Amino acid sequence: MDLLDAIRRRRTTNNKFAPDPVKPEHIRLLIEAASRSPSHFNSQPWRFVIVRDKDKLAALADLAGASMKELMEGEFFARYKRYFRFDDQEADGKRDGIYIDHMPAVLRPFIKQVFTPNIGKLLGTFGVSKMLGGNQAEIVRESPLILAVAMNKEEYKPGELAGLYSTISLGAVIQTFWLVTTSLNMGMQFISTPLEVPERKALIAEMLKIPPTFELVALFRMGYKAEDAKRNSIDWTSSQRKPFEELASVEEWGAAMPGDLAQAESILFPEKAPDARD
Ligand SMILES: Cc1cc2nc3c(=O)[nH]c(=O)nc-3n(C[C@H](O)[C@H](O)[C@H](O)COP(=O)(O)O)c2cc1C
């Protein structure tokens, strides 16, 4: 696949993958491609643990599901409310965040309450947190592969410049994984929830035998895309993007976009505006 095509097609895969195991040569390609990513002073501050064992996947699934349920019943919405969109108008207006565009009709009337202080309790009462936790566990359990990313603590020091540089390097390596999976007709999804609960993060690090000199920083599900994958009962999309003129300015911050750039053709999306929602 051509690079621009992979960039165009890359997106988070929220739903199930095909059950096929990831081919060893594809795993090798992913790691070798990742190793070509840039890092400060070529420090390569990352290490990866590939999880394929069914029992380990099941244990990770239980931890991910329980974390999702717990977070939903707790501070999750309060912590992240600025990222949630619930209707077309809001999603198209702000052009960022995640748009919850798919949910059972019975939940629609409760949307307005999602940011009230007792939403966690309400989600528990109506079984929503259980549904989301169950769904999270199911998609993790049925993933052919989980990739854990660990960062070298000698580099990854929050507050120090090396810490910032290693975080930038992490972004580069993750994007490499994302583009290569896309080019292999695979999908990829970040699974942050179990790492947001310190005890569960510690259990996962222990299960994967990550040494104390490394910090577990990210988990991803990976697998081949399923042709007929159904959407999750509560699901989101996030294809909106800020427009060109808002993202960048020329010569100085906030300056109007010069005509030659404003009128330049879009090579990435020749058919539609790059920020259009699909
Ligand atoms: C640091 C980071 C954490 C993320 N955590 C999650 C997550 O826990 N679950 C998830 O489904 N996506 C997660 N994502 C994916 C983003 O939600 C997604 O990239 C964004 O909404 C844009 O959507 P797209 O990837 O489909 O283009 C994460 C991405 C990043 C960079």
The ligand as an SDF file (V2000), in Angstrom:
LIG
                    3D

 31 33  0  0  0  0  0  0  0  0999 V2000
   -2.3750    8.5060   23.9290 C   0  0  0  0  0  0  0  0  0  0  0  0
   -3.5910    7.9220   23.2530 C   0  0  0  0  0  0  0  0  0  0  0  0
   -4.5170    7.2190   24.0170 C   0  0  0  0  0  0  0  0  0  0  0  0
   -5.6290    6.6410   23.4100 C   0  0  0  0  0  0  0  0  0  0  0  0
   -6.4920    5.8640   24.1370 N   0  0  0  0  0  0  0  0  0  0  0  0
   -7.4930    5.2020   23.5100 C   0  0  0  0  0  0  0  0  0  0  0  0
   -8.3050    4.2470   24.1880 C   0  0  0  0  0  0  0  0  0  0  0  0
   -8.1470    3.9810   25.3660 O   0  0  0  0  0  0  0  0  0  0  0  0
   -9.2720    3.6130   23.4860 N   0  0  0  0  0  0  0  0  0  0  0  0
   -9.4720    3.8490   22.1670 C   0  0  0  0  0  0  0  0  0  0  0  0
  -10.3480    3.2310   21.5690 O   0  0  0  0  0  0  0  0  0  0  0  0
   -8.7160    4.7470   21.4930 N   0  0  0  0  0  0  0  0  0  0  0  0
   -7.7360    5.4130   22.1280 C   0  0  0  0  0  0  0  0  0  0  0  0
   -6.9400    6.2830   21.4240 N   0  0  0  0  0  0  0  0  0  0  0  0
   -7.2320    6.5390   20.0090 C   0  0  0  0  0  0  0  0  0  0  0  0
   -7.8720    7.9050   19.7840 C   0  0  0  0  0  0  0  0  0  0  0  0
   -9.1290    7.9680   20.3990 O   0  0  0  0  0  0  0  0  0  0  0  0
   -7.9990    8.1120   18.2720 C   0  0  0  0  0  0  0  0  0  0  0  0
   -6.7210    8.0580   17.6920 O   0  0  0  0  0  0  0  0  0  0  0  0
   -8.6110    9.4550   17.9190 C   0  0  0  0  0  0  0  0  0  0  0  0
   -9.9360    9.5210   18.4140 O   0  0  0  0  0  0  0  0  0  0  0  0
   -8.6650    9.6780   16.4000 C   0  0  0  0  0  0  0  0  0  0  0  0
   -9.3410    8.5840   15.7940 O   0  0  0  0  0  0  0  0  0  0  0  0
   -8.6690    7.6890   14.6790 P   0  0  0  0  0  0  0  0  0  0  0  0
   -7.4960    6.9840   15.3190 O   0  0  0  0  0  0  0  0  0  0  0  0
   -9.7320    6.7070   14.2590 O   0  0  0  0  0  0  0  0  0  0  0  0
   -8.2400    8.5960   13.5930 O   0  0  0  0  0  0  0  0  0  0  0  0
   -5.8270    6.8360   22.0160 C   0  0  0  0  0  0  0  0  0  0  0  0
   -4.8840    7.5550   21.2610 C   0  0  0  0  0  0  0  0  0  0  0  0
   -3.7830    8.0790   21.8540 C   0  0  0  0  0  0  0  0  0  0  0  0
   -2.7660    8.8000   21.0050 C   0  0  0  0  0  0  0  0  0  0  0  0
  1  2  1  0
  2  3  1  0
  2 30  2  0
  3  4  2  0
  4  5  1  0
  4 28  1  0
  5  6  2  0
  6  7  1  0
  6 13  1  0
  7  8  2  0
  7  9  1  0
  9 10  1  0
 10 11  2  0
 10 12  1  0
 12 13  2  0
 13 14  1  0
 14 15  1  0
 14 28  1  0
 15 16  1  0
 16 17  1  0
 16 18  1  0
 18 19  1  0
 18 20  1  0
 20 21  1  0
 20 22  1  0
 22 23  1  0
 23 24  1  0
 24 25  2  0
 24 26  1  0
 24 27  1  0
 28 29  2  0
 29 30  1  0
 30 31  1  0
M  END
$$$$
